[in-house]
Amino acid sequence: MRDIPAAVRTTLQDVLELPSGDLPGNTLLFTLPNADSLHLLQVVVRLEEAFGSAFDDEDLARLQTVQDLVDAVGRAAR
């Protein structure tokens, strides 16, 4: 299985056009530059495609931080 935290961070950096670097797990998604609902939806779709899974609607509704996204990918990828 791929490294989920790394995949989440790379996907966020690619979609949001962020510089390479660390994204702490407690970073609020909507505080990231270029983060809006459309871009975050693109992040979710890319991660679903990368891991061949679908997120639970309840997980999507609770996404607030980078770690929340990592955890949601982990649950969906099971």
All heavy atoms as a GROMACS GRO file, in nm:
protein
  595
    1MET      N    1   0.084  -0.119   0.000
    1MET     CA    2   0.000   0.000   0.000
    1MET      C    3   0.088   0.125   0.000
    1MET      O    4   0.193   0.128   0.061
    1MET     CB    5  -0.090   0.000   0.124
    1MET     CG    6  -0.171   0.128   0.138
    1MET     SD    7  -0.278   0.130   0.283
    1MET     CE    8  -0.420   0.057   0.209
    2ARG      N    9   0.043   0.224  -0.069
    2ARG     CA   10   0.117   0.349  -0.075
    2ARG      C   11   0.117   0.419   0.061
    2ARG      O   12   0.033   0.393   0.146
    2ARG     CB   13   0.053   0.441  -0.178
    2ARG     CG   14   0.072   0.393  -0.319
    2ARG     CD   15   0.006   0.481  -0.420
    2ARG     NE   16   0.044   0.621  -0.403
    2ARG     CZ   17  -0.018   0.721  -0.462
    2ARG    NH1   18  -0.120   0.699  -0.540
    2ARG    NH2   19   0.020   0.844  -0.442
    3ASP      N   20   0.210   0.506   0.077
    3ASP     CA   21   0.220   0.587   0.198
    3ASP      C   22   0.109   0.692   0.196
    3ASP      O   23   0.118   0.791   0.122
    3ASP     CB   24   0.358   0.650   0.203
    3ASP     CG   25   0.381   0.735   0.326
    3ASP    OD1   26   0.295   0.736   0.416
    3ASP    OD2   27   0.486   0.802   0.332
    4ILE      N   28   0.005   0.670   0.274
    4ILE     CA   29  -0.113   0.757   0.270
    4ILE      C   30  -0.080   0.902   0.307
    4ILE      O   31  -0.117   0.994   0.233
    4ILE     CB   32  -0.227   0.700   0.357
    4ILE    CG1   33  -0.278   0.571   0.293
    4ILE    CG2   34  -0.340   0.802   0.373
    4ILE    CD1   35  -0.378   0.495   0.377
    5PRO      N   36  -0.010   0.928   0.418
    5PRO     CA   37   0.020   1.068   0.450
    5PRO      C   38   0.098   1.139   0.338
    5PRO      O   39   0.068   1.255   0.305
    5PRO     CB   40   0.102   1.060   0.578
    5PRO     CG   41   0.059   0.931   0.641
    5PRO     CD   42   0.034   0.838   0.526
    6ALA      N   43   0.193   1.070   0.279
    6ALA     CA   44   0.271   1.132   0.170
    6ALA      C   45   0.183   1.157   0.049
    6ALA      O   46   0.194   1.262  -0.016
    6ALA     CB   47   0.389   1.042   0.133
    7ALA      N   48   0.095   1.062   0.017
    7ALA     CA   49   0.005   1.079  -0.098
    7ALA      C   50  -0.090   1.196  -0.077
    7ALA      O   51  -0.116   1.274  -0.169
    7ALA     CB   52  -0.073   0.951  -0.123
    8VAL      N   53  -0.141   1.211   0.045
    8VAL     CA   54  -0.231   1.322   0.076
    8VAL      C   55  -0.157   1.454   0.061
    8VAL      O   56  -0.206   1.547  -0.004
    8VAL     CB   57  -0.292   1.306   0.217
    8VAL    CG1   58  -0.360   1.436   0.262
    8VAL    CG2   59  -0.391   1.190   0.219
    9ARG      N   60  -0.040   1.462   0.119
    9ARG     CA   61   0.036   1.588   0.112
    9ARG      C   62   0.075   1.622  -0.032
    9ARG      O   63   0.061   1.737  -0.074
    9ARG     CB   64   0.158   1.580   0.203
    9ARG     CG   65   0.119   1.592   0.349
    9ARG     CD   66   0.234   1.561   0.444
    9ARG     NE   67   0.197   1.582   0.582
    9ARG     CZ   68   0.125   1.497   0.656
    9ARG    NH1   69   0.084   1.384   0.605
    9ARG    NH2   70   0.096   1.524   0.782
   10THR      N   71   0.120   1.524  -0.108
   10THR     CA   72   0.157   1.548  -0.247
   10THR      C   73   0.037   1.593  -0.329
   10THR      O   74   0.047   1.684  -0.411
   10THR     CB   75   0.218   1.420  -0.308
   10THR    OG1   76   0.336   1.387  -0.234
   10THR    CG2   77   0.254   1.440  -0.454
   11THR      N   78  -0.077   1.529  -0.307
   11THR     CA   79  -0.198   1.565  -0.380
   11THR      C   80  -0.242   1.707  -0.345
   11THR      O   81  -0.277   1.786  -0.434
   11THR     CB   82  -0.311   1.465  -0.353
   11THR    OG1   83  -0.265   1.334  -0.388
   11THR    CG2   84  -0.436   1.498  -0.432
   12LEU      N   85  -0.240   1.741  -0.218
   12LEU     CA   86  -0.274   1.878  -0.177
   12LEU      C   87  -0.179   1.978  -0.242
   12LEU      O   88  -0.223   2.081  -0.294
   12LEU     CB   89  -0.268   1.892  -0.024
   12LEU     CG   90  -0.385   1.834   0.054
   12LEU    CD1   91  -0.352   1.827   0.202
   12LEU    CD2   92  -0.511   1.919   0.032
   13GLN      N   93  -0.050   1.948  -0.242
   13GLN     CA   94   0.048   2.039  -0.300
   13GLN      C   95   0.028   2.054  -0.450
   13GLN      O   96   0.037   2.165  -0.503
   13GLN     CB   97   0.189   1.992  -0.268
   13GLN     CG   98   0.223   2.008  -0.121
   13GLN     CD   99   0.347   1.933  -0.077
   13GLN    OE1  100   0.390   1.839  -0.142
   13GLN    NE2  101   0.402   1.973   0.036
   14ASP      N  102  -0.004   1.945  -0.518
   14ASP     CA  103  -0.026   1.951  -0.662
   14ASP      C  104  -0.151   2.031  -0.698
   14ASP      O  105  -0.148   2.121  -0.781
   14ASP     CB  106  -0.038   1.810  -0.722
   14ASP     CG  107   0.093   1.735  -0.724
   14ASP    OD1  108   0.199   1.796  -0.702
   14ASP    OD2  109   0.089   1.613  -0.748
   15VAL      N  110  -0.262   1.997  -0.635
   15VAL     CA  111  -0.390   2.060  -0.669
   15VAL      C  112  -0.393   2.207  -0.626
   15VAL      O  113  -0.441   2.293  -0.700
   15VAL     CB  114  -0.509   1.983  -0.605
   15VAL    CG1  115  -0.639   2.059  -0.622
   15VAL    CG2  116  -0.520   1.844  -0.666
   16LEU      N  117  -0.341   2.236  -0.508
   16LEU     CA  118  -0.344   2.372  -0.457
   16LEU      C  119  -0.225   2.456  -0.499
   16LEU      O  120  -0.214   2.573  -0.463
   16LEU     CB  121  -0.354   2.371  -0.303
   16LEU     CG  122  -0.475   2.298  -0.245
   16LEU    CD1  123  -0.471   2.301  -0.093
   16LEU    CD2  124  -0.605   2.356  -0.297
   17GLU      N  125  -0.135   2.393  -0.577
   17GLU     CA  126  -0.014   2.460  -0.626
   17GLU      C  127   0.069   2.517  -0.511
   17GLU      O  128   0.112   2.632  -0.513
   17GLU     CB  129  -0.050   2.568  -0.728
   17GLU     CG  130  -0.122   2.511  -0.850
   17GLU     CD  131  -0.164   2.616  -0.949
   17GLU    OE1  132  -0.146   2.738  -0.924
   17GLU    OE2  133  -0.217   2.577  -1.055
   18LEU      N  134   0.090   2.433  -0.410
   18LEU     CA  135   0.170   2.471  -0.294
   18LEU      C  136   0.315   2.429  -0.316
   18LEU      O  137   0.341   2.330  -0.384
   18LEU     CB  138   0.116   2.403  -0.169
   18LEU     CG  139  -0.029   2.430  -0.132
   18LEU    CD1  140  -0.071   2.341  -0.016
   18LEU    CD2  141  -0.048   2.576  -0.099
   19PRO      N  142   0.409   2.499  -0.256
   19PRO     CA  143   0.548   2.456  -0.265
   19PRO      C  144   0.567   2.325  -0.188
   19PRO      O  145   0.492   2.293  -0.096
   19PRO     CB  146   0.626   2.570  -0.199
   19PRO     CG  147   0.527   2.639  -0.111
   19PRO     CD  148   0.393   2.620  -0.175
   20SER      N  149   0.667   2.251  -0.230
   20SER     CA  150   0.700   2.127  -0.158
   20SER      C  151   0.739   2.161  -0.016
   20SER      O  152   0.794   2.267   0.012
   20SER     CB  153   0.816   2.055  -0.226
   20SER     OG  154   0.778   2.014  -0.354
   21GLY      N  155   0.709   2.072   0.073
   21GLY     CA  156   0.742   2.093   0.212
   21GLY      C  157   0.645   2.018   0.300
   21GLY      O  158   0.554   1.950   0.251
   22ASP      N  159   0.663   2.031   0.426
   22ASP     CA  160   0.580   1.959   0.521
   22ASP      C  161   0.447   2.032   0.542
   22ASP      O  162   0.443   2.154   0.549
   22ASP     CB  163   0.655   1.947   0.654
   22ASP     CG  164   0.585   1.852   0.750
   22ASP    OD1  165   0.528   1.752   0.703
   22ASP    OD2  166   0.588   1.880   0.870
   23LEU      N  167   0.342   1.953   0.547
   23LEU     CA  168   0.210   2.005   0.584
   23LEU      C  169   0.172   1.935   0.714
   23LEU      O  170   0.134   1.818   0.711
   23LEU     CB  171   0.106   1.972   0.476
   23LEU     CG  172   0.109   2.053   0.348
   23LEU    CD1  173   0.010   1.996   0.247
   23LEU    CD2  174   0.076   2.197   0.377
   24PRO      N  175   0.184   2.002   0.826
   24PRO     CA  176   0.151   1.938   0.953
   24PRO      C  177   0.007   1.886   0.954
   24PRO      O  178  -0.082   1.945   0.892
   24PRO     CB  179   0.169   2.050   1.055
   24PRO     CG  180   0.260   2.148   0.990
   24PRO     CD  181   0.230   2.140   0.844
   25GLY      N  182  -0.015   1.778   1.024
   25GLY     CA  183  -0.146   1.716   1.031
   25GLY      C  184  -0.253   1.807   1.088
   25GLY      O  185  -0.370   1.794   1.052
   26ASN      N  186  -0.215   1.902   1.172
   26ASN     CA  187  -0.314   1.990   1.232
   26ASN      C  188  -0.347   2.113   1.148
   26ASN      O  189  -0.423   2.199   1.189
   26ASN     CB  190  -0.271   2.032   1.373
   26ASN     CG  191  -0.144   2.115   1.373
   26ASN    OD1  192  -0.074   2.125   1.272
   26ASN    ND2  193  -0.112   2.171   1.487
   27THR      N  194  -0.291   2.121   1.026
   27THR     CA  195  -0.319   2.232   0.936
   27THR      C  196  -0.465   2.226   0.891
   27THR      O  197  -0.511   2.124   0.841
   27THR     CB  198  -0.227   2.228   0.813
   27THR    OG1  199  -0.092   2.230   0.855
   27THR    CG2  200  -0.254   2.344   0.720
   28LEU      N  201  -0.537   2.335   0.908
   28LEU     CA  202  -0.675   2.343   0.861
   28LEU      C  203  -0.677   2.353   0.709
   28LEU      O  204  -0.607   2.437   0.651
   28LEU     CB  205  -0.746   2.463   0.924
   28LEU     CG  206  -0.768   2.456   1.074
   28LEU    CD1  207  -0.819   2.590   1.127
   28LEU    CD2  208  -0.863   2.344   1.110
   29LEU      N  209  -0.755   2.267   0.646
   29LEU     CA  210  -0.757   2.261   0.500
   29LEU      C  211  -0.794   2.395   0.436
   29LEU      O  212  -0.732   2.438   0.339
   29LEU     CB  213  -0.852   2.151   0.452
   29LEU     CG  214  -0.810   2.009   0.489
   29LEU    CD1  215  -0.921   1.911   0.458
   29LEU    CD2  216  -0.682   1.970   0.415
   30PHE      N  217  -0.896   2.462   0.490
   30PHE     CA  218  -0.941   2.586   0.428
   30PHE      C  219  -0.850   2.705   0.456
   30PHE      O  220  -0.874   2.814   0.405
   30PHE     CB  221  -1.086   2.618   0.468
   30PHE     CG  222  -1.185   2.538   0.388
   30PHE    CD1  223  -1.249   2.429   0.443
   30PHE    CD2  224  -1.212   2.571   0.256
   30PHE    CE1  225  -1.339   2.355   0.369
   30PHE    CE2  226  -1.302   2.498   0.180
   30PHE     CZ  227  -1.366   2.390   0.237
   31THR      N  228  -0.744   2.686   0.536
   31THR     CA  229  -0.647   2.794   0.556
   31THR      C  230  -0.532   2.783   0.457
   31THR      O  231  -0.450   2.874   0.451
   31THR     CB  232  -0.591   2.793   0.700
   31THR    OG1  233  -0.515   2.673   0.721
   31THR    CG2  234  -0.702   2.807   0.802
   32LEU      N  235  -0.527   2.675   0.381
   32LEU     CA  236  -0.421   2.659   0.283
   32LEU      C  237  -0.444   2.753   0.164
   32LEU      O  238  -0.560   2.774   0.125
   32LEU     CB  239  -0.416   2.514   0.233
   32LEU     CG  240  -0.375   2.410   0.336
   32LEU    CD1  241  -0.399   2.269   0.282
   32LEU    CD2  242  -0.229   2.428   0.374
   33PRO      N  243  -0.339   2.810   0.108
   33PRO     CA  244  -0.356   2.896  -0.008
   33PRO      C  245  -0.426   2.820  -0.121
   33PRO      O  246  -0.400   2.702  -0.144
   33PRO     CB  247  -0.212   2.931  -0.048
   33PRO     CG  248  -0.132   2.911   0.076
   33PRO     CD  249  -0.199   2.799   0.150
   34ASN      N  250  -0.515   2.887  -0.188
   34ASN     CA  251  -0.591   2.834  -0.302
   34ASN      C  252  -0.695   2.730  -0.263
   34ASN      O  253  -0.760   2.672  -0.350
   34ASN     CB  254  -0.499   2.774  -0.410
   34ASN     CG  255  -0.398   2.873  -0.460
   34ASN    OD1  256  -0.428   2.990  -0.478
   34ASN    ND2  257  -0.276   2.827  -0.482
   35ALA      N  258  -0.712   2.703  -0.134
   35ALA     CA  259  -0.808   2.601  -0.091
   35ALA      C  260  -0.949   2.658  -0.092
   35ALA      O  261  -0.978   2.756  -0.024
   35ALA     CB  262  -0.774   2.549   0.048
   36ASP      N  263  -1.031   2.599  -0.174
   36ASP     CA  264  -1.174   2.628  -0.173
   36ASP      C  265  -1.245   2.496  -0.196
   36ASP      O  266  -1.180   2.392  -0.213
   36ASP     CB  267  -1.211   2.734  -0.277
   36ASP     CG  268  -1.171   2.696  -0.419
   36ASP    OD1  269  -1.161   2.574  -0.450
   36ASP    OD2  270  -1.152   2.787  -0.501
   37SER      N  271  -1.376   2.496  -0.195
   37SER     CA  272  -1.448   2.370  -0.204
   37SER      C  273  -1.420   2.297  -0.336
   37SER      O  274  -1.410   2.174  -0.337
   37SER     CB  275  -1.598   2.392  -0.185
   37SER     OG  276  -1.647   2.485  -0.278
   38LEU      N  277  -1.404   2.368  -0.445
   38LEU     CA  278  -1.376   2.303  -0.574
   38LEU      C  279  -1.239   2.235  -0.573
   38LEU      O  280  -1.226   2.120  -0.614
   38LEU     CB  281  -1.384   2.404  -0.688
   38LEU     CG  282  -1.354   2.349  -0.827
   38LEU    CD1  283  -1.453   2.238  -0.862
   38LEU    CD2  284  -1.359   2.460  -0.929
   39HIS      N  285  -1.138   2.305  -0.524
   39HIS     CA  286  -1.004   2.246  -0.520
   39HIS      C  287  -0.999   2.127  -0.424
   39HIS      O  288  -0.935   2.026  -0.454
   39HIS     CB  289  -0.900   2.351  -0.478
   39HIS     CG  290  -0.866   2.444  -0.588
   39HIS    ND1  291  -0.903   2.576  -0.586
   39HIS    CD2  292  -0.800   2.426  -0.705
   39HIS    CE1  293  -0.861   2.635  -0.697
   39HIS    NE2  294  -0.797   2.545  -0.771
   40LEU      N  295  -1.067   2.138  -0.311
   40LEU     CA  296  -1.065   2.026  -0.217
   40LEU      C  297  -1.142   1.906  -0.273
   40LEU      O  298  -1.105   1.791  -0.248
   40LEU     CB  299  -1.118   2.069  -0.081
   40LEU     CG  300  -1.026   2.170  -0.009
   40LEU    CD1  301  -1.089   2.214   0.122
   40LEU    CD2  302  -0.888   2.112   0.015
   41LEU      N  303  -1.245   1.931  -0.352
   41LEU     CA  304  -1.315   1.822  -0.420
   41LEU      C  305  -1.220   1.753  -0.518
   41LEU      O  306  -1.219   1.630  -0.529
   41LEU     CB  307  -1.440   1.872  -0.491
   41LEU     CG  308  -1.522   1.768  -0.565
   41LEU    CD1  309  -1.569   1.658  -0.472
   41LEU    CD2  310  -1.639   1.834  -0.635
   42GLN      N  311  -1.139   1.831  -0.588
   42GLN     CA  312  -1.040   1.773  -0.679
   42GLN      C  313  -0.941   1.686  -0.603
   42GLN      O  314  -0.900   1.581  -0.651
   42GLN     CB  315  -0.966   1.884  -0.756
   42GLN     CG  316  -1.051   1.953  -0.858
   42GLN     CD  317  -0.978   2.071  -0.922
   42GLN    OE1  318  -0.886   2.129  -0.864
   42GLN    NE2  319  -1.019   2.106  -1.043
   43VAL      N  320  -0.901   1.730  -0.486
   43VAL     CA  321  -0.810   1.652  -0.402
   43VAL      C  322  -0.875   1.518  -0.368
   43VAL      O  323  -0.813   1.411  -0.382
   43VAL     CB  324  -0.773   1.729  -0.273
   43VAL    CG1  325  -0.702   1.638  -0.172
   43VAL    CG2  326  -0.686   1.849  -0.306
   44VAL      N  327  -1.000   1.521  -0.325
   44VAL     CA  328  -1.071   1.399  -0.288
   44VAL      C  329  -1.082   1.304  -0.407
   44VAL      O  330  -1.054   1.184  -0.395
   44VAL     CB  331  -1.211   1.434  -0.231
   44VAL    CG1  332  -1.299   1.310  -0.221
   44VAL    CG2  333  -1.197   1.501  -0.095
   45VAL      N  334  -1.118   1.356  -0.523
   45VAL     CA  335  -1.132   1.272  -0.642
   45VAL      C  336  -0.999   1.208  -0.679
   45VAL      O  337  -0.993   1.088  -0.708
   45VAL     CB  338  -1.190   1.353  -0.761
   45VAL    CG1  339  -1.180   1.276  -0.891
   45VAL    CG2  340  -1.334   1.392  -0.732
   46ARG      N  341  -0.892   1.285  -0.676
   46ARG     CA  342  -0.761   1.228  -0.708
   46ARG      C  343  -0.720   1.118  -0.609
   46ARG      O  344  -0.664   1.016  -0.648
   46ARG     CB  345  -0.654   1.336  -0.709
   46ARG     CG  346  -0.659   1.423  -0.832
   46ARG     CD  347  -0.536   1.508  -0.840
   46ARG     NE  348  -0.547   1.606  -0.947
   46ARG     CZ  349  -0.448   1.685  -0.984
   46ARG    NH1  350  -0.332   1.680  -0.922
   46ARG    NH2  351  -0.466   1.771  -1.082
   47LEU      N  352  -0.749   1.140  -0.482
   47LEU     CA  353  -0.714   1.039  -0.382
   47LEU      C  354  -0.800   0.914  -0.397
   47LEU      O  355  -0.751   0.802  -0.382
   47LEU     CB  356  -0.726   1.097  -0.241
   47LEU     CG  357  -0.619   1.201  -0.206
   47LEU    CD1  358  -0.655   1.273  -0.077
   47LEU    CD2  359  -0.482   1.135  -0.196
   48GLU      N  360  -0.927   0.932  -0.429
   48GLU     CA  361  -1.013   0.815  -0.455
   48GLU      C  362  -0.960   0.735  -0.573
   48GLU      O  363  -0.956   0.612  -0.568
   48GLU     CB  364  -1.158   0.859  -0.481
   48GLU     CG  365  -1.231   0.905  -0.358
   48GLU     CD  366  -1.372   0.951  -0.385
   48GLU    OE1  367  -1.401   1.001  -0.497
   48GLU    OE2  368  -1.455   0.938  -0.293
   49GLU      N  369  -0.920   0.803  -0.678
   49GLU     CA  370  -0.864   0.735  -0.796
   49GLU      C  371  -0.732   0.666  -0.762
   49GLU      O  372  -0.708   0.554  -0.804
   49GLU     CB  373  -0.846   0.834  -0.910
   49GLU     CG  374  -0.977   0.882  -0.969
   49GLU     CD  375  -0.959   0.995  -1.070
   49GLU    OE1  376  -0.845   1.047  -1.087
   49GLU    OE2  377  -1.059   1.031  -1.133
   50ALA      N  378  -0.648   0.734  -0.687
   50ALA     CA  379  -0.516   0.679  -0.654
   50ALA      C  380  -0.526   0.553  -0.570
   50ALA      O  381  -0.446   0.460  -0.587
   50ALA     CB  382  -0.432   0.784  -0.581
   51PHE      N  383  -0.625   0.548  -0.482
   51PHE     CA  384  -0.637   0.435  -0.391
   51PHE      C  385  -0.749   0.339  -0.430
   51PHE      O  386  -0.773   0.240  -0.362
   51PHE     CB  387  -0.655   0.483  -0.246
   51PHE     CG  388  -0.528   0.540  -0.189
   51PHE    CD1  389  -0.501   0.675  -0.197
   51PHE    CD2  390  -0.434   0.457  -0.130
   51PHE    CE1  391  -0.383   0.728  -0.147
   51PHE    CE2  392  -0.316   0.509  -0.079
   51PHE     CZ  393  -0.290   0.644  -0.088
   52GLY      N  394  -0.818   0.370  -0.540
   52GLY     CA  395  -0.924   0.281  -0.587
   52GLY      C  396  -1.034   0.263  -0.486
   52GLY      O  397  -1.085   0.152  -0.468
   53SER      N  398  -1.072   0.370  -0.420
   53SER     CA  399  -1.173   0.361  -0.315
   53SER      C  400  -1.260   0.486  -0.319
   53SER      O  401  -1.232   0.581  -0.391
   53SER     CB  402  -1.107   0.346  -0.179
   53SER     OG  403  -1.022   0.456  -0.155
   54ALA      N  404  -1.366   0.483  -0.240
   54ALA     CA  405  -1.456   0.598  -0.230
   54ALA      C  406  -1.469   0.638  -0.084
   54ALA      O  407  -1.476   0.554   0.004
   54ALA     CB  408  -1.592   0.563  -0.288
   55PHE      N  409  -1.473   0.768  -0.061
   55PHE     CA  410  -1.489   0.820   0.073
   55PHE      C  411  -1.634   0.806   0.118
   55PHE      O  412  -1.726   0.820   0.039
   55PHE     CB  413  -1.452   0.968   0.080
   55PHE     CG  414  -1.305   0.993   0.068
   55PHE    CD1  415  -1.248   1.024  -0.054
   55PHE    CD2  416  -1.223   0.988   0.179
   55PHE    CE1  417  -1.113   1.048  -0.065
   55PHE    CE2  418  -1.088   1.012   0.169
   55PHE     CZ  419  -1.034   1.042   0.047
   56ASP      N  420  -1.652   0.783   0.245
   56ASP     CA  421  -1.783   0.783   0.307
   56ASP      C  422  -1.830   0.929   0.317
   56ASP      O  423  -1.751   1.017   0.349
   56ASP     CB  424  -1.770   0.720   0.447
   56ASP     CG  425  -1.901   0.711   0.518
   56ASP    OD1  426  -1.936   0.809   0.588
   56ASP    OD2  427  -1.969   0.608   0.503
   57ASP      N  428  -1.957   0.953   0.288
   57ASP     CA  429  -2.010   1.090   0.294
   57ASP      C  430  -1.991   1.154   0.431
   57ASP      O  431  -1.964   1.274   0.441
   57ASP     CB  432  -2.159   1.092   0.258
   57ASP     CG  433  -2.183   1.065   0.110
   57ASP    OD1  434  -2.088   1.081   0.030
   57ASP    OD2  435  -2.296   1.027   0.075
   58GLU      N  436  -2.003   1.075   0.537
   58GLU     CA  437  -1.983   1.129   0.672
   58GLU      C  438  -1.839   1.173   0.693
   58GLU      O  439  -1.813   1.274   0.757
   58GLU     CB  440  -2.023   1.026   0.776
   58GLU     CG  441  -2.173   1.001   0.781
   58GLU     CD  442  -2.210   0.895   0.883
   58GLU    OE1  443  -2.130   0.868   0.975
   58GLU    OE2  444  -2.320   0.842   0.871
   59ASP      N  445  -1.744   1.096   0.637
   59ASP     CA  446  -1.603   1.135   0.647
   59ASP      C  447  -1.580   1.268   0.575
   59ASP      O  448  -1.509   1.355   0.626
   59ASP     CB  449  -1.512   1.028   0.587
   59ASP     CG  450  -1.476   0.919   0.684
   59ASP    OD1  451  -1.492   0.940   0.806
   59ASP    OD2  452  -1.431   0.813   0.639
   60LEU      N  453  -1.638   1.283   0.458
   60LEU     CA  454  -1.619   1.406   0.382
   60LEU      C  455  -1.675   1.527   0.458
   60LEU      O  456  -1.615   1.634   0.457
   60LEU     CB  457  -1.687   1.396   0.246
   60LEU     CG  458  -1.622   1.301   0.146
   60LEU    CD1  459  -1.704   1.295   0.018
   60LEU    CD2  460  -1.479   1.343   0.116
   61ALA      N  461  -1.786   1.507   0.524
   61ALA     CA  462  -1.848   1.617   0.598
   61ALA      C  463  -1.764   1.661   0.718
   61ALA      O  464  -1.775   1.776   0.761
   61ALA     CB  465  -1.988   1.576   0.644
   62ARG      N  466  -1.681   1.571   0.769
   62ARG     CA  467  -1.601   1.602   0.889
   62ARG      C  468  -1.460   1.651   0.857
   62ARG      O  469  -1.383   1.680   0.948
   62ARG     CB  470  -1.592   1.478   0.978
   62ARG     CG  471  -1.721   1.443   1.046
   62ARG     CD  472  -1.698   1.335   1.150
   62ARG     NE  473  -1.650   1.211   1.091
   62ARG     CZ  474  -1.724   1.102   1.073
   62ARG    NH1  475  -1.850   1.101   1.111
   62ARG    NH2  476  -1.671   0.994   1.020
   63LEU      N  477  -1.422   1.658   0.732
   63LEU     CA  478  -1.285   1.698   0.698
   63LEU      C  479  -1.259   1.842   0.737
   63LEU      O  480  -1.326   1.934   0.691
   63LEU     CB  481  -1.259   1.682   0.548
   63LEU     CG  482  -1.261   1.541   0.492
   63LEU    CD1  483  -1.234   1.545   0.342
   63LEU    CD2  484  -1.161   1.452   0.562
   64GLN      N  485  -1.159   1.858   0.823
   64GLN     CA  486  -1.118   1.993   0.862
   64GLN      C  487  -0.967   2.011   0.851
   64GLN      O  488  -0.921   2.118   0.815
   64GLN     CB  489  -1.162   2.023   1.005
   64GLN     CG  490  -1.310   2.036   1.020
   64GLN     CD  491  -1.349   2.081   1.159
   64GLN    OE1  492  -1.268   2.136   1.233
   64GLN    NE2  493  -1.472   2.058   1.195
   65THR      N  494  -0.892   1.906   0.883
   65THR     CA  495  -0.746   1.918   0.886
   65THR      C  496  -0.682   1.820   0.787
   65THR      O  497  -0.748   1.729   0.737
   65THR     CB  498  -0.690   1.888   1.026
   65THR    OG1  499  -0.715   1.750   1.056
   65THR    CG2  500  -0.752   1.977   1.132
   66VAL      N  501  -0.554   1.839   0.766
   66VAL     CA  502  -0.478   1.746   0.683
   66VAL      C  503  -0.487   1.605   0.742
   66VAL      O  504  -0.508   1.507   0.670
   66VAL     CB  505  -0.331   1.792   0.668
   66VAL    CG1  506  -0.247   1.686   0.600
   66VAL    CG2  507  -0.324   1.925   0.594
   67GLN      N  508  -0.476   1.593   0.873
   67GLN     CA  509  -0.484   1.461   0.938
   67GLN      C  510  -0.622   1.399   0.920
   67GLN      O  511  -0.633   1.277   0.901
   67GLN     CB  512  -0.449   1.470   1.086
   67GLN     CG  513  -0.439   1.334   1.152
   67GLN     CD  514  -0.330   1.247   1.091
   67GLN    OE1  515  -0.217   1.291   1.072
   67GLN    NE2  516  -0.362   1.123   1.059
   68ASP      N  517  -0.728   1.478   0.923
   68ASP     CA  518  -0.862   1.425   0.896
   68ASP      C  519  -0.867   1.361   0.758
   68ASP      O  520  -0.928   1.255   0.739
   68ASP     CB  521  -0.969   1.536   0.903
   68ASP     CG  522  -0.991   1.592   1.042
   68ASP    OD1  523  -0.955   1.525   1.142
   68ASP    OD2  524  -1.044   1.705   1.050
   69LEU      N  525  -0.804   1.426   0.662
   69LEU     CA  526  -0.801   1.373   0.526
   69LEU      C  527  -0.720   1.244   0.519
   69LEU      O  528  -0.761   1.147   0.456
   69LEU     CB  529  -0.746   1.480   0.430
   69LEU     CG  530  -0.748   1.448   0.282
   69LEU    CD1  531  -0.887   1.409   0.234
   69LEU    CD2  532  -0.696   1.568   0.203
   70VAL      N  533  -0.606   1.241   0.586
   70VAL     CA  534  -0.524   1.119   0.592
   70VAL      C  535  -0.604   1.004   0.653
   70VAL      O  536  -0.607   0.892   0.599
   70VAL     CB  537  -0.394   1.143   0.674
   70VAL    CG1  538  -0.321   1.012   0.704
   70VAL    CG2  539  -0.302   1.241   0.601
   71ASP      N  540  -0.673   1.031   0.762
   71ASP     CA  541  -0.753   0.928   0.829
   71ASP      C  542  -0.867   0.880   0.740
   71ASP      O  543  -0.896   0.760   0.734
   71ASP     CB  544  -0.810   0.981   0.960
   71ASP     CG  545  -0.702   1.012   1.064
   71ASP    OD1  546  -0.588   0.961   1.049
   71ASP    OD2  547  -0.732   1.086   1.159
   72ALA      N  548  -0.932   0.971   0.668
   72ALA     CA  549  -1.042   0.934   0.579
   72ALA      C  550  -0.993   0.844   0.465
   72ALA      O  551  -1.059   0.748   0.428
   72ALA     CB  552  -1.110   1.059   0.524
   73VAL      N  553  -0.875   0.876   0.410
   73VAL     CA  554  -0.818   0.793   0.305
   73VAL      C  555  -0.789   0.654   0.361
   73VAL      O  556  -0.819   0.552   0.297
   73VAL     CB  557  -0.690   0.855   0.245
   73VAL    CG1  558  -0.620   0.758   0.150
   73VAL    CG2  559  -0.722   0.984   0.173
   74GLY      N  560  -0.734   0.648   0.480
   74GLY     CA  561  -0.703   0.519   0.544
   74GLY      C  562  -0.828   0.434   0.562
   74GLY      O  563  -0.826   0.314   0.534
   75ARG      N  564  -0.937   0.495   0.605
   75ARG     CA  565  -1.062   0.420   0.623
   75ARG      C  566  -1.118   0.375   0.490
   75ARG      O  567  -1.168   0.264   0.476
   75ARG     CB  568  -1.165   0.504   0.700
   75ARG     CG  569  -1.136   0.512   0.848
   75ARG     CD  570  -1.249   0.579   0.923
   75ARG     NE  571  -1.267   0.720   0.888
   75ARG     CZ  572  -1.198   0.820   0.943
   75ARG    NH1  573  -1.106   0.794   1.036
   75ARG    NH2  574  -1.220   0.945   0.909
   76ALA      N  575  -1.112   0.462   0.389
   76ALA     CA  576  -1.168   0.429   0.258
   76ALA      C  577  -1.086   0.322   0.187
   76ALA      O  578  -1.139   0.243   0.109
   76ALA     CB  579  -1.177   0.554   0.172
   77ALA      N  580  -0.956   0.318   0.216
   77ALA     CA  581  -0.865   0.227   0.144
   77ALA      C  582  -0.867   0.085   0.202
   77ALA      O  583  -0.804  -0.004   0.148
   77ALA     CB  584  -0.724   0.282   0.146
   78ARG      N  585  -0.938   0.063   0.309
   78ARG     CA  586  -0.943  -0.070   0.372
   78ARG      C  587  -1.013  -0.170   0.285
   78ARG      O  588  -1.105  -0.152   0.219
   78ARG     CB  589  -1.015  -0.066   0.506
   78ARG     CG  590  -0.935   0.005   0.610
   78ARG     CD  591  -1.005  -0.005   0.742
   78ARG     NE  592  -0.958   0.101   0.826
   78ARG     CZ  593  -1.021   0.143   0.933
   78ARG    NH1  594  -1.135   0.093   0.967
   78ARG    NH2  595  -0.972   0.240   1.006
   0.00000   0.00000   0.00000
